[in-house]
Every structure is written in C-alpha cells, then in structure tokens.
Amino acid sequence: MLQYSPDFLLDLYARMVRIRHFEESVKFMFLEGALPGTIHQCQGQEATAVGVCSVLRNDDFITSTFRGHGHALAKGLTVEELLCELFGASTGCCKGKGGSMHVGNMAKGMVPGIAIVGGGIPVAAGMALAFKMQKTDRVAVSFFGDGAVAEGAFHEGVNMAAIWNLPAVFVCENNLYGASTHISQVMRDTNIARRVAGGYGIRTEQLDGNDVVAVHEAARAAVEECRAGSGPVFLELLTYRLTGHSRRDPGHYQPKEERAAWSEKDPIPRFAQVLRDRGIADDSVLEAIAQRIASEFDEAVEVARNAPQPTVEDLLTDVFV
Amino acid sequence: MRFELKMPDLATTDSEIRIGRWMVEPGEKVHRGQPLLEVETDKAAMEVESVVSGVLVEIVSQVDDAVSVGDVIAVFEVADTAKSSPMTRSAPEAAPSASDRSAAGTSPPPVESTPRVAEGAKGGMFARKRGAASPAGYDEGVRLTVAERTASKRLQESKQTIPHFYLQTRFKASAILARREATASVKLTWDAFFVRAVARAMGRFDRFRRRLEGDRLVPLATLAVGVAIDHAGELFVIPVVEPADKSVEEISAEIRANVERLRGGDADARMIRPAAMTISNLGVCNVECFLPIINPPETAILGIGKVAPCVVVREDGQLGVEPCGTLALSVDHRVAGGRYAAEFLDAIVRELESA
C-alpha cells in the first residue's frame, strides 16, 4: 500500500464509486420506465473491473459480458456514452444499437459486450494471438463469470491461449451464481483456479475480488507476465453480486445471511475505511468524490435524455446486409 | 408535488403483474429505494422499490389486482425536486410525467434541431411500449377469456395428471326414439336419457361415486350428473341433482331451464357447480364417436356420438337396420379397472335400451 500515491488510490476509489452510482441510478431509471429492455448490474463487483483495468493501457483490449457497465466505466468509457447507449440514442457508444448488454468502444480497448455466456473468451484468445503475431506487447483480458467455466468456448479459448503462450488474462468473476444456480450445484470442485491450473497447465491465482488493491496487484503481475511473453494467466476473483441477475430477478435464491455477510465485504465502504485508516482521505474528501460523480452523472442524464435517436436509415448502417 | 408511481417493467413477457401485498399504508413516509409492495410476475414474486422519497397519498392498485407495465399503482406527495437530496434528484428528471415536468420546471426547452429527440426517453418506455402500433395485417393473436383460461388450465391438468383409458361401445336407440315420439308435445332432450341412464348405473357401481384423494377413494360431495354445454364458445357444465330419482321428463325440463338461464346471462348459472360425472354429447354435430377429457374431481366422463340407422347383426344371424348411437367412456384408471368400467358402461347401455 505504501508504494501507491494517494492520488492513485483515490482514483481507484472514485472509479468504484462511479460504477456504483451509475448502477444505482440506472436501476431507478429502469424502474421509472425511462430505459428500454432489462439491465444486468454489478453492484458489489466494482473492485474486479476497477482493479484489473487499472493496469491496462488504452491499447490493451477487454471483452465483457451482458453485465458490462462496470467493465466499460473501468476501461475508460464515459458515463455519457454509456447512458446514451442505454437510452438507445445514436450518440451512445454503440450508436444506440447495442443497449445495456453490448456496451463497448473499440477505440478505448473494449469489444462491445458479448451476451452469450463465455463468448468473449475465444475472442480474447484470438486478439491475444494477433498481438503476439504482430510482435506487440499488448494484452487481451477477458472478463466472465463462474457460469462461463462450464462452456465449451471457455475450454477452447483457454486451451488455445495456453498451448500458444498467448498474452491473455482470463478474469473469472466468481460471484457464486450462474444466474440463479449456485456454483456448488454445477461443479464438484468449486475451486476454479485449482481446476484450471490442473487442467490447462497455466498459472492461476484465486484471490479476494472485493479488495481493489489486491486485484490491482494480481492483475499487474498477470499483465506483466503476458507482456513478457509468458502468458496466459487465469485469475479467479471471489466476489458477490449485491443485486439480482437482472432487474426482473429478485435474487431470492441468495440466502439472506449470505447476502448480509457479503454486504459486510462490500468493496467500496471497505476501501473507504482503508483510505481513512491510512489518513489518505477523510469523510469530507470521500463525500466530495461522491458529489462530483453524482453531478457528472446528472449532467450525462441531461445529455442522454435529449440525445437524438437512430433513424430508420440507420438500420442499414454498421450491419451486414 | 404529486407523483404517480407506475408499475415497472418487471415481467419477462408482456403478461400482467399481480399485486401481492402492500408494505406501506397511506400517510406513511417512504424513501427512494424502500420496498413498497410485493408483486407476482409470470416468473417470480418480487418487491417493488419506491423511485421517490415522499408521502404515500393513495394506493391505486389493490391486492390481487392484475396491472400492466406503466399503470399508475400509487400516488405520492414529494418535495419539489430542486430542493431534494442528490439521490432523489435524478429520478424525476430521468422520466418525469408531463405534469411533473411543468411543475418542477426542470424540463429542458424543446430542441428544435433534433425533432426526433428521444421519444422513448421523454415519454418513457412505458409510453413507447403502449403506443406502439402493430404493423398492418399483423395478427396479435386472440386472448382467451377468463372462462376459457380457467377451462384450459383444468383440462390440461386433467389430461396430464389423470391416466385416462377409454371404452367404446354402441347402443340401440329405438327405445329412446319411441319414448320421444310418444311425448310429441314437449320434445324430450336426448341428454335427459343419458343423464338418467348414467345416474341409475352409478347407483350400482360404487367406484364411480368416488374420487381419488391421496391414496383413498372418498365419496363425491354430490351424485349430480353434469351436462357439458357449449355456450357462445365457452364450456359450462349443468349439474342435474339426484337424477336417479327423477323422470326423464323432469330431467329434460331441468336441463332446458338451466340452458335458458345460461343464455339469459344469469351469473349463478355460470358458476362452476360440482357433479359426480359429466356427459358430453356431440351427436347433433354429426360426430360418430369421441373421447372426452375427464372433468376433475370426477372419475369418468361419457362421450356421446350421433344416433343414426346402422346395420346390425340380429341374434338369428340376419342383417337388419336399427337406429344406434355410440358411447365412449373415459375413465381414471387409478379409480377403476378396465373390466369394472366395462360392466359400468354395459349397465349404461342397458338403461338406455330399456328407456
């Protein structure tokens, strides 16, 4: 901890708060009927996205899932381009054609979210292969959940990256549930990092995914190995979704005690406490961050509300016809 | 200012959402994010959170009401948005109703250069969903009536959970025809004969006066015989109470009276009333034979086909022509075996042939 500058740590904090504020506010906008479709949110999982993306360059790529708001904000997409996308506006990061499940921005190193479970894994392996063949030191990072581990695409992507030593970091956000199904119902050995190490012969690491600094450090080591040509690396980040799978899912399958226990490990108040304990920030500093992010969000809402919607002619652009 | 809380889009399909329970009362102060009520969607029961902080003024949708996405379910009095906390601020701004917008004065002026300005965002997705016109020629399907939905649920349950088996036979109708001819003043309904025959046969076959409950055969609450009636496309059953003790004339009059009440829109006549066994007659529709679905909690149902002249082989081996009809008995095999049911069906035939 001591080696990090206060600015860096406060930035990590602000990034997590930005994601939480985004998710909480968007939840109400959905309930009010301001947004089309449903949304899949990541409250409670902010440290994984922020910790991993804090070690990535703009020209490194990530792949994400249907639960991609946090990854997008962590990778440098703006609140405004995301909100516009959620409103279906043509100023959105995918011109309003992707919506919540497919946020991304190729110029900022994020492939639009792939909603098919495990779908981003072979894509990341493919990008990593390209980076290696182009003799660059860029890295591809794939975010996915514990449910993706059972997909054939997972095996294909991870195995191929392993045999070719590709610069790919596979980040499994293990939040204990594949939609509503507990991990213990679909895996005999629920230590995913151990399974992957044994099955694919690559370095894996299982760690507390709600400790943003721990995630940052594990990701930094993994990315450095990849840049040095000794990838891939698999990270299993233990975390928890403090909300339903989607807005139409009340999450009744999460036992109350389990959710309460994980709420205690909520990465944001936890890191706030670390910052206070180390004298890096007091409550007024943290409150100022929250205020700044709230007003930044409110401004983005105003923009998104008034942004133009795609036209009928736009149906035929950016698609194969 | 007044804030109308609309039902969020919580169902996975366009199905209705049922109000389960209100957790707050009018006059109560609520905060944004506070669970207000429980609802049942097609997929799950869940809580609906308040999108505003304020005082609940009125509960619009009551428990058990079925509401659609975007319906106003409650009314709140909320503070002027400009003065509220940062957490409450973005909510009404995000999707204000027209009245809120003018009252709060937070609406941006119309942007003239972009006439297509986020219609969905401004009017809300609720408005967009409801306002969406179907393309010409698109058939949205026909929604079942409440009675049809009830019937479809019961029939599906019956066919899926009751192991049906079917017996089919023929009866000679000359006795019935003679009886009908004899009472030419008031034509006796065919169904009256079948109701009486079934009732009298049931008196000798105990199992058909019982229903299965767990692993016990318990007596049915009534010995009425029901007559299935198609009224304006909806399925009803008219029960004839204690028909074994009634004459064919009485039964016939009773059935006619009940049909008239049904046609007259009598609400009582539309009520589901229990019977011990139902008969269903499609003879008038030129059907020879059909296998009906048991009407739970009954144990059997009789399907009646048309009566028509048939070639028969007489006892002396000679061919002849006689008016005959077909019967098909659907039986719950958990309650009765094949032979037992066959004897029951034969008893019905004997009753009909000696009418």
Interface residues (C-beta under 8 A of the other chain):
Chain A: S25 F28 M29 F30 L31 E32 G33 A34 L35 P36 T38 F87 G88 A89 R247 R248 D249 P250 H252 Q291 A294 S295 F297 D298 V301 E302 A304 R305 N306 A307 P308 Q309 T311
Chain B: K6 P8 D9 L10 A11 T12 R32 G33 T41 K43 A44 A45 M46 E47 V48 E49 V51 V69 G70 P86 M87 R89 S90 A91 E93 A94 A95 P108 V111 T114 R116 V117 A118 E119 G120 A121 K122 G124 M125 F126 A127 R128
